[in-house]
Amino acid sequence: MNIKFTIDESNYMPLLAIPIALAAYIATVRIALIARLKQYNVCEKDKKKHVKCLLLYLIPVDFNFIVSALGMLLIIFFPDYFCAESLNCIKSIVVICLACSVIYLACLHLSAWVRTFNKALK
């Protein structure tokens, strides 16, 4: 089976908004977590540790969104600087980064939902 990752050339600009918006979402979540981290006092080490872990979990997904946005930027604004093979490689990287990021983010959300559900049952 031959799987080919491609981006429809007619939708480049609207697609660029996706990784930018998701990176902004991650930045907003990070800011909220940092604010929450500052609210905890020294006695609440477990809560601080949990928030610090969440902050670390956001780094890979944020990195992938930034890589995909930069790749899309190259595809949209500088296509003449690359040969067709290089452009196809960049397109594949963009699609893979976006797909992995969305799956990773979905797993983080699922984990949060399970934790919330378990807390509600206690």
DSSP file (Angstrom, degrees, kcal/mol; ACC not computed):
  #  RESIDUE AA STRUCTURE BP1 BP2  ACC     N-H-->O    O-->H-N    N-H-->O    O-->H-N    TCO  KAPPA ALPHA  PHI   PSI    X-CA   Y-CA   Z-CA
    1    1 A M              0   0    0      0, 0.0     2,-0.7     0, 0.0     0, 0.0   0.000 360.0 360.0 360.0 129.7    0.0    0.0    0.0
    2    2 A N        -     0   0    0      2,-0.0     2,-0.5     0, 0.0     0, 0.0  -0.885 360.0-167.7-104.2 110.7    1.4    3.4   -1.0
    3    3 A I        -     0   0    0     -2,-0.7     2,-0.5     2,-0.0     0, 0.0  -0.860   3.0-168.0-101.0 128.4    0.4    6.2    1.3
    4    4 A K        -     0   0    0     -2,-0.5     2,-0.7     2,-0.0    -2,-0.0  -0.968  11.3-149.5-121.0 124.0    1.1    9.7    0.1
    5    5 A F        +     0   0    0     -2,-0.5     2,-0.3    83,-0.1    90,-0.1  -0.817  32.9 158.1 -91.5 117.6    1.0   12.7    2.4
    6    6 A T        -     0   0    0     -2,-0.7     2,-0.4    86,-0.1    82,-0.0  -0.944  34.7-140.0-138.2 160.5   -0.1   15.8    0.4
    7    7 A I        -     0   0    0     -2,-0.3     2,-0.3     0, 0.0     5,-0.1  -0.976  33.1-112.1-118.9 133.4   -1.6   19.2    1.0
    8    8 A D    >   -     0   0    0     -2,-0.4     3,-1.7     1,-0.2    -2,-0.0  -0.506  23.4-143.1 -65.3 122.5   -4.2   20.6   -1.4
    9    9 A E  G >  S+     0   0    0     -2,-0.3     3,-0.8     1,-0.3    -1,-0.2   0.704  94.4  63.4 -65.6 -21.0   -2.5   23.6   -3.1
   10   10 A S  G 3  S+     0   0    0      1,-0.2    -1,-0.3     2,-0.1     3,-0.1   0.639 103.8  48.6 -77.8 -12.6   -5.6   25.7   -3.2
   11   11 A N  G <> S+     0   0    0     -3,-1.7     4,-1.8     1,-0.1    -1,-0.2   0.019  70.6 118.0-116.3  28.0   -5.9   25.8    0.6
   12   12 A Y  H <> S+     0   0    0     -3,-0.8     4,-1.6     2,-0.2    -1,-0.1   0.948  76.2  46.2 -62.7 -51.2   -2.4   26.8    1.7
   13   13 A M  H  > S+     0   0    0      1,-0.2     4,-0.8     2,-0.2     3,-0.4   0.934 114.4  45.6 -63.7 -48.1   -3.2   30.1    3.4
   14   14 A P  H >> S+     0   0    0      0, 0.0     3,-0.7     0, 0.0     4,-0.5   0.877 111.4  55.0 -62.3 -33.1   -6.3   28.8    5.4
   15   15 A L  H >< S+     0   0    0     -4,-1.8     3,-1.0     1,-0.2    -2,-0.2   0.812  97.1  64.0 -67.7 -29.1   -4.3   25.7    6.4
   16   16 A L  H 3X S+     0   0    0     -4,-1.6     4,-1.2    -3,-0.4    -1,-0.2   0.807  94.2  62.5 -63.5 -28.0   -1.5   28.0    7.8
   17   17 A A  H <X S+     0   0    0     -4,-0.8     4,-2.8    -3,-0.7     5,-0.2   0.787  91.7  68.1 -67.4 -26.8   -4.0   29.2   10.3
   18   18 A I  H <X S+     0   0    0     -3,-1.0     4,-2.4    -4,-0.5     5,-0.2   0.969 104.4  36.3 -63.5 -57.4   -4.4   25.7   11.8
   19   19 A P  H  > S+     0   0    0      0, 0.0     4,-2.2     0, 0.0    -1,-0.2   0.861 118.5  52.9 -66.7 -30.4   -0.9   25.3   13.4
   20   20 A I  H  X S+     0   0    0     -4,-1.2     4,-2.1     2,-0.2    -2,-0.2   0.940 111.8  44.7 -66.7 -45.6   -0.7   29.0   14.3
   21   21 A A  H  X S+     0   0    0     -4,-2.8     4,-2.2     1,-0.2    -1,-0.2   0.902 114.9  48.1 -64.8 -41.2   -4.1   28.8   16.1
   22   22 A L  H  X S+     0   0    0     -4,-2.4     4,-2.3    -5,-0.2    -1,-0.2   0.865 110.7  50.8 -70.0 -35.0   -3.2   25.5   17.9
   23   23 A A  H  X S+     0   0    0     -4,-2.2     4,-2.3    -5,-0.2    -1,-0.2   0.887 110.5  50.0 -66.6 -38.0    0.2   26.9   18.9
   24   24 A A  H  X S+     0   0    0     -4,-2.1     4,-2.2     2,-0.2    -2,-0.2   0.889 109.3  52.0 -65.5 -38.5   -1.6   30.0   20.3
   25   25 A Y  H  X S+     0   0    0     -4,-2.2     4,-2.3     2,-0.2    -2,-0.2   0.925 110.1  48.1 -60.9 -45.5   -4.0   27.6   22.2
   26   26 A I  H  X S+     0   0    0     -4,-2.3     4,-2.6     1,-0.2    -2,-0.2   0.893 110.2  52.2 -63.4 -40.1   -1.1   25.7   23.7
   27   27 A A  H  X S+     0   0    0     -4,-2.3     4,-2.4     2,-0.2    -1,-0.2   0.892 109.3  50.1 -63.2 -39.2    0.6   29.0   24.7
   28   28 A T  H  X S+     0   0    0     -4,-2.2     4,-2.2     2,-0.2    -2,-0.2   0.912 111.1  48.3 -65.4 -42.9   -2.6   30.1   26.4
   29   29 A V  H  X S+     0   0    0     -4,-2.3     4,-2.4     1,-0.2    -2,-0.2   0.913 111.1  51.4 -62.4 -42.1   -2.8   26.8   28.3
   30   30 A R  H  X S+     0   0    0     -4,-2.6     4,-2.5     2,-0.2    -2,-0.2   0.914 109.2  49.7 -62.1 -43.4    0.8   27.2   29.3
   31   31 A I  H  X S+     0   0    0     -4,-2.4     4,-2.2     1,-0.2    -1,-0.2   0.908 111.4  49.3 -62.1 -42.4    0.2   30.7   30.6
   32   32 A A  H  X S+     0   0    0     -4,-2.2     4,-2.2     1,-0.2    -1,-0.2   0.896 111.6  49.0 -64.6 -39.8   -2.8   29.5   32.7
   33   33 A L  H  X S+     0   0    0     -4,-2.4     4,-2.5     2,-0.2    -2,-0.2   0.892 110.2  50.4 -67.3 -39.1   -0.8   26.6   34.1
   34   34 A I  H  X S+     0   0    0     -4,-2.5     4,-1.8     2,-0.2    -2,-0.2   0.901 110.4  50.1 -65.5 -39.8    2.1   28.9   35.1
   35   35 A A  H  X S+     0   0    0     -4,-2.2     4,-0.9     1,-0.2    -2,-0.2   0.909 111.9  48.1 -63.2 -41.7   -0.3   31.2   36.8
   36   36 A R  H >X S+     0   0    0     -4,-2.2     4,-1.0     1,-0.2     3,-0.6   0.888 107.6  56.1 -64.9 -38.5   -1.8   28.3   38.7
   37   37 A L  H >< S+     0   0    0     -4,-2.5     3,-0.5     1,-0.2    -1,-0.2   0.878 104.8  52.3 -61.0 -38.6    1.7   27.1   39.6
   38   38 A K  H 3< S+     0   0    0     -4,-1.8    -1,-0.2     1,-0.2    -2,-0.2   0.730 102.7  60.5 -70.4 -22.3    2.4   30.4   41.2
   39   39 A Q  H << S+     0   0    0     -4,-0.9    -1,-0.2    -3,-0.6    -2,-0.2   0.764  86.0  90.0 -77.8 -25.5   -0.8   30.2   43.3
   40   40 A Y  S << S-     0   0    0     -4,-1.0     2,-0.1    -3,-0.5     5,-0.0  -0.472  71.3-138.8 -74.6 141.9    0.3   27.0   45.1
   41   41 A N    >   -     0   0    0     -2,-0.2     3,-1.4     1,-0.1     7,-0.2  -0.323  33.6 -89.6 -90.9-179.5    2.2   27.4   48.3
   42   42 A V  T 3  S+     0   0    0      1,-0.3     3,-0.3    -2,-0.1     6,-0.1   0.795 121.9  61.1 -62.0 -30.7    5.2   25.3   49.4
   43   43 A C  T 3  S+     0   0    0      1,-0.2     2,-1.0     2,-0.1     3,-0.3   0.685  89.4  71.9 -72.2 -18.0    2.9   22.7   51.2
   44   44 A E    <>  +     0   0    0     -3,-1.4     4,-2.1     1,-0.2    -1,-0.2  -0.382  54.6 143.8 -97.9  56.9    1.2   21.7   48.0
   45   45 A K  H  >  +     0   0    0     -2,-1.0     4,-2.7    -3,-0.3    -1,-0.2   0.861  68.0  55.1 -65.0 -37.7    4.1   19.9   46.4
   46   46 A D  H  > S+     0   0    0     -3,-0.3     4,-2.1     2,-0.2    -1,-0.2   0.917 110.0  45.9 -63.9 -42.9    1.9   17.2   44.7
   47   47 A K  H  > S+     0   0    0      2,-0.2     4,-2.2     1,-0.2    -1,-0.2   0.910 113.2  49.8 -66.1 -41.2   -0.2   19.8   42.9
   48   48 A K  H  X S+     0   0    0     -4,-2.1     4,-2.5     1,-0.2    -2,-0.2   0.913 110.0  51.0 -62.5 -41.8    2.9   21.7   41.9
   49   49 A K  H  X S+     0   0    0     -4,-2.7     4,-2.1     1,-0.2    -1,-0.2   0.900 109.4  50.7 -62.8 -40.8    4.5   18.5   40.5
   50   50 A H  H  X S+     0   0    0     -4,-2.1     4,-2.2     2,-0.2    -1,-0.2   0.916 111.5  47.1 -63.6 -44.0    1.3   17.7   38.5
   51   51 A V  H  X S+     0   0    0     -4,-2.2     4,-2.3     1,-0.2    -2,-0.2   0.896 110.8  52.4 -66.0 -40.0    1.2   21.2   37.0
   52   52 A K  H  X S+     0   0    0     -4,-2.5     4,-2.0     2,-0.2    -1,-0.2   0.891 108.7  50.9 -62.8 -38.8    5.0   21.0   36.1
   53   53 A C  H  X S+     0   0    0     -4,-2.1     4,-2.3     2,-0.2    -2,-0.2   0.916 108.6  51.4 -63.4 -42.9    4.4   17.6   34.4
   54   54 A L  H  X S+     0   0    0     -4,-2.2     4,-1.2     1,-0.2    -2,-0.2   0.908 108.0  52.3 -61.1 -40.9    1.6   19.1   32.4
   55   55 A L  H  X S+     0   0    0     -4,-2.3     4,-0.5     1,-0.2     3,-0.4   0.899 110.6  47.7 -61.1 -40.3    3.8   21.9   31.3
   56   56 A L  H >< S+     0   0    0     -4,-2.0     3,-0.9     1,-0.2    -1,-0.2   0.867 106.4  57.6 -68.3 -35.7    6.4   19.4   30.2
   57   57 A Y  H 3X S+     0   0    0     -4,-2.3     4,-0.6     1,-0.2    -1,-0.2   0.760 101.2  58.1 -65.9 -23.9    3.8   17.4   28.3
   58   58 A L  H 3X S+     0   0    0     -4,-1.2     4,-2.2    -3,-0.4    -1,-0.2   0.691  87.0  78.1 -80.0 -18.4    2.9   20.5   26.2
   59   59 A I  H <X S+     0   0    0     -3,-0.9     4,-2.6    -4,-0.5     5,-0.2   0.927  92.3  47.0 -61.7 -48.6    6.4   21.0   24.8
   60   60 A P  H  > S+     0   0    0      0, 0.0     4,-2.2     0, 0.0    -1,-0.2   0.911 114.5  46.4 -62.3 -40.7    6.4   18.2   22.1
   61   61 A V  H  X S+     0   0    0     -4,-0.6     4,-2.0     2,-0.2    -2,-0.2   0.903 113.5  48.8 -69.2 -38.9    3.0   19.2   20.8
   62   62 A D  H  X S+     0   0    0     -4,-2.2     4,-2.2     2,-0.2    -1,-0.2   0.913 110.0  52.3 -64.6 -42.4    3.9   22.9   20.7
   63   63 A F  H  X S+     0   0    0     -4,-2.6     4,-2.6    -5,-0.2    -2,-0.2   0.924 109.2  49.5 -59.0 -45.5    7.2   22.1   18.9
   64   64 A N  H  X S+     0   0    0     -4,-2.2     4,-2.5     1,-0.2    -1,-0.2   0.881 109.5  51.4 -63.4 -38.3    5.4   20.1   16.3
   65   65 A F  H  X S+     0   0    0     -4,-2.0     4,-2.2     2,-0.2    -1,-0.2   0.906 111.6  47.5 -65.0 -39.8    2.9   22.9   15.7
   66   66 A I  H  X S+     0   0    0     -4,-2.2     4,-2.6     2,-0.2    -2,-0.2   0.920 111.9  49.8 -67.1 -42.9    5.7   25.4   15.3
   67   67 A V  H  X S+     0   0    0     -4,-2.6     4,-2.5     1,-0.2    -2,-0.2   0.920 112.6  47.4 -61.0 -43.6    7.6   23.1   12.9
   68   68 A S  H  X S+     0   0    0     -4,-2.5     4,-2.4     2,-0.2    -1,-0.2   0.888 111.6  50.3 -67.7 -37.3    4.5   22.5   10.8
   69   69 A A  H  X S+     0   0    0     -4,-2.2     4,-2.2     2,-0.2    -2,-0.2   0.914 112.2  47.3 -65.4 -41.7    3.8   26.3   10.7
   70   70 A L  H  X S+     0   0    0     -4,-2.6     4,-2.1     2,-0.2    -2,-0.2   0.900 111.8  50.6 -66.0 -39.5    7.3   27.0    9.6
   71   71 A G  H  X S+     0   0    0     -4,-2.5     4,-2.1     2,-0.2    -2,-0.2   0.913 111.0  48.1 -62.7 -42.3    7.1   24.3    6.9
   72   72 A M  H  X S+     0   0    0     -4,-2.4     4,-2.8     1,-0.2     5,-0.3   0.878 107.8  56.2 -65.7 -36.6    3.9   25.7    5.6
   73   73 A L  H  X>S+     0   0    0     -4,-2.2     4,-2.6     1,-0.2     5,-0.5   0.920 108.5  47.4 -59.4 -44.3    5.5   29.2    5.6
   74   74 A L  H  X5S+     0   0    0     -4,-2.1     4,-1.5     1,-0.2    -2,-0.2   0.906 113.4  48.2 -63.0 -42.1    8.2   27.9    3.4
   75   75 A I  H  <5S+     0   0    0     -4,-2.1    -2,-0.2     2,-0.2    -1,-0.2   0.907 118.7  38.7 -65.0 -42.8    5.7   26.1    1.1
   76   76 A I  H  <5S+     0   0    0     -4,-2.8    -2,-0.2    -5,-0.1    -3,-0.2   0.940 129.2  24.2 -76.7 -48.3    3.5   29.2    0.7
   77   77 A F  H  <5S+     0   0    0     -4,-2.6    -3,-0.2    -5,-0.3    -2,-0.2   0.679 130.1  32.9 -98.7 -18.4    5.9   32.1    0.6
   78   78 A F    ><< +     0   0    0     -4,-1.5     3,-1.2    -5,-0.5     4,-0.2  -0.175  65.7 132.2-131.3  43.8    9.2   30.6   -0.7
   79   79 A P  G >   +     0   0    0      0, 0.0     3,-1.2     0, 0.0    -1,-0.1   0.782  69.7  64.0 -68.8 -24.0    8.3   27.7   -3.1
   80   80 A D  G 3  S+     0   0    0      1,-0.2    -2,-0.1    -3,-0.1    -5,-0.1   0.656  92.4  64.1 -74.2 -13.5   10.7   28.9   -5.8
   81   81 A Y  G <  S+     0   0    0     -3,-1.2     2,-0.3    -7,-0.2    -1,-0.2   0.519  99.7  61.1 -85.5  -5.2   13.7   28.3   -3.5
   82   82 A F  S <  S-     0   0    0     -3,-1.2     2,-0.1    -4,-0.2     0, 0.0  -0.915  79.6-122.6-125.3 147.8   13.1   24.5   -3.4
   83   83 A C     >  -     0   0    0     -2,-0.3     4,-2.3     1,-0.1     5,-0.2  -0.352  40.5-100.3 -76.8 169.2   13.0   21.8   -6.0
   84   84 A A  H  > S+     0   0    0      1,-0.2     4,-2.2     2,-0.2     5,-0.2   0.866 123.1  52.8 -60.8 -37.9    9.8   19.7   -6.3
   85   85 A E  H  > S+     0   0    0      2,-0.2     4,-1.9     1,-0.2    -1,-0.2   0.906 109.7  47.9 -66.1 -41.2   11.3   16.8   -4.3
   86   86 A S  H  > S+     0   0    0      2,-0.2     4,-2.6     1,-0.2    -2,-0.2   0.904 110.7  51.6 -65.9 -41.3   12.2   19.1   -1.5
   87   87 A L  H  X S+     0   0    0     -4,-2.3     4,-2.7     1,-0.2    -2,-0.2   0.905 109.5  50.0 -61.6 -41.7    8.7   20.7   -1.5
   88   88 A N  H  X S+     0   0    0     -4,-2.2     4,-2.2     2,-0.2    -1,-0.2   0.882 110.3  50.6 -64.5 -37.2    7.1   17.3   -1.3
   89   89 A C  H  X S+     0   0    0     -4,-1.9     4,-2.3     2,-0.2    -2,-0.2   0.924 111.3  47.8 -65.3 -44.3    9.4   16.4    1.6
   90   90 A I  H  X S+     0   0    0     -4,-2.6     4,-2.5     1,-0.2    -2,-0.2   0.907 110.7  52.2 -62.6 -41.7    8.4   19.6    3.4
   91   91 A K  H  X S+     0   0    0     -4,-2.7     4,-2.5     1,-0.2    -1,-0.2   0.911 109.4  49.3 -61.5 -42.1    4.8   18.9    2.8
   92   92 A S  H  X S+     0   0    0     -4,-2.2     4,-2.6     2,-0.2     5,-0.2   0.908 110.4  50.4 -64.2 -40.9    5.1   15.4    4.2
   93   93 A I  H  X S+     0   0    0     -4,-2.3     4,-2.8     2,-0.2     5,-0.2   0.914 110.6  50.3 -62.1 -42.5    6.8   16.8    7.3
   94   94 A V  H  X S+     0   0    0     -4,-2.5     4,-2.6     2,-0.2     5,-0.2   0.942 112.8  45.2 -60.7 -48.8    4.1   19.3    7.8
   95   95 A V  H  X S+     0   0    0     -4,-2.5     4,-2.6     2,-0.2    -2,-0.2   0.914 115.1  47.2 -64.4 -43.0    1.3   16.7    7.5
   96   96 A I  H  X S+     0   0    0     -4,-2.6     4,-2.9     2,-0.2     5,-0.3   0.923 112.5  49.4 -65.5 -43.9    3.1   14.2    9.8
   97   97 A C  H  X S+     0   0    0     -4,-2.8     4,-2.3    -5,-0.2    -2,-0.2   0.924 113.7  46.2 -61.1 -44.3    3.8   16.9   12.4
   98   98 A L  H  X S+     0   0    0     -4,-2.6     4,-2.6    -5,-0.2     5,-0.2   0.931 114.1  47.8 -64.0 -45.0    0.2   18.1   12.3
   99   99 A A  H  X S+     0   0    0     -4,-2.6     4,-2.3    -5,-0.2    -2,-0.2   0.933 114.0  46.2 -63.1 -46.3   -1.2   14.6   12.5
  100  100 A C  H  X S+     0   0    0     -4,-2.9     4,-2.6     1,-0.2    -1,-0.2   0.896 113.3  50.4 -63.0 -39.8    1.1   13.6   15.4
  101  101 A S  H  X S+     0   0    0     -4,-2.3     4,-2.9    -5,-0.3     5,-0.2   0.915 110.5  47.9 -65.6 -43.4    0.3   16.8   17.3
  102  102 A V  H  X S+     0   0    0     -4,-2.6     4,-2.3     2,-0.2    -1,-0.2   0.913 114.2  46.9 -65.3 -41.8   -3.4   16.4   16.9
  103  103 A I  H  X S+     0   0    0     -4,-2.3     4,-2.1    -5,-0.2    -2,-0.2   0.923 113.9  48.2 -64.7 -43.7   -3.2   12.8   18.1
  104  104 A Y  H  X S+     0   0    0     -4,-2.6     4,-2.2     2,-0.2    -2,-0.2   0.920 112.6  48.3 -62.2 -45.2   -0.9   13.7   21.0
  105  105 A L  H  X S+     0   0    0     -4,-2.9     4,-2.3     1,-0.2    -1,-0.2   0.883 109.7  52.7 -63.7 -39.0   -3.2   16.6   22.0
  106  106 A A  H  X S+     0   0    0     -4,-2.3     4,-2.7    -5,-0.2    -1,-0.2   0.895 108.3  51.0 -63.4 -39.2   -6.2   14.2   21.8
  107  107 A C  H  X S+     0   0    0     -4,-2.1     4,-2.5     2,-0.2    -2,-0.2   0.902 109.3  50.5 -64.5 -40.8   -4.4   11.8   24.1
  108  108 A L  H  X S+     0   0    0     -4,-2.2     4,-2.1     2,-0.2    -2,-0.2   0.910 112.3  47.2 -62.1 -42.0   -3.7   14.6   26.6
  109  109 A H  H  X S+     0   0    0     -4,-2.3     4,-2.6     2,-0.2    -2,-0.2   0.920 111.1  50.9 -65.6 -43.1   -7.4   15.6   26.5
  110  110 A L  H  X S+     0   0    0     -4,-2.7     4,-2.4     1,-0.2    -2,-0.2   0.909 109.6  50.8 -60.7 -41.8   -8.5   12.0   27.0
  111  111 A S  H  X S+     0   0    0     -4,-2.5     4,-2.4     1,-0.2    -1,-0.2   0.911 110.8  48.7 -61.8 -43.0   -6.2   11.7   30.0
  112  112 A A  H  X S+     0   0    0     -4,-2.1     4,-2.4     1,-0.2    -2,-0.2   0.887 110.4  51.3 -64.8 -38.7   -7.6   14.8   31.5
  113  113 A W  H  X S+     0   0    0     -4,-2.6     4,-2.6     2,-0.2    -2,-0.2   0.912 110.1  48.8 -65.1 -41.7  -11.2   13.6   30.9
  114  114 A V  H  X S+     0   0    0     -4,-2.4     4,-2.6     2,-0.2    -2,-0.2   0.918 112.0  48.9 -64.3 -43.4  -10.4   10.3   32.6
  115  115 A R  H  X S+     0   0    0     -4,-2.4     4,-2.3     2,-0.2    -2,-0.2   0.913 112.7  48.0 -62.1 -42.5   -8.8   12.1   35.6
  116  116 A T  H  X S+     0   0    0     -4,-2.4     4,-2.1     2,-0.2    -2,-0.2   0.909 112.0  49.4 -63.9 -42.8  -11.8   14.4   35.9
  117  117 A F  H  X S+     0   0    0     -4,-2.6     4,-1.5     1,-0.2    -2,-0.2   0.915 111.1  49.5 -63.0 -43.5  -14.2   11.4   35.7
  118  118 A N  H  X S+     0   0    0     -4,-2.6     4,-0.9     1,-0.2    -2,-0.2   0.887 110.9  49.7 -64.4 -38.7  -12.3    9.5   38.3
  119  119 A K  H  < S+     0   0    0     -4,-2.3     3,-0.5     1,-0.2    -1,-0.2   0.878 108.3  53.8 -65.9 -37.1  -12.3   12.6   40.6
  120  120 A A  H  < S+     0   0    0     -4,-2.1    -1,-0.2     1,-0.2    -2,-0.2   0.815 106.2  53.1 -67.6 -29.3  -16.1   13.0   40.1
  121  121 A L  H  <        0   0    0     -4,-1.5    -1,-0.2     1,-0.2    -2,-0.2   0.712 360.0 360.0 -77.9 -20.6  -16.7    9.4   41.2
  122  122 A K     <        0   0    0     -4,-0.9    -1,-0.2    -3,-0.5    -2,-0.2   0.487 360.0 360.0 -76.4 360.0  -14.8    9.7   44.5
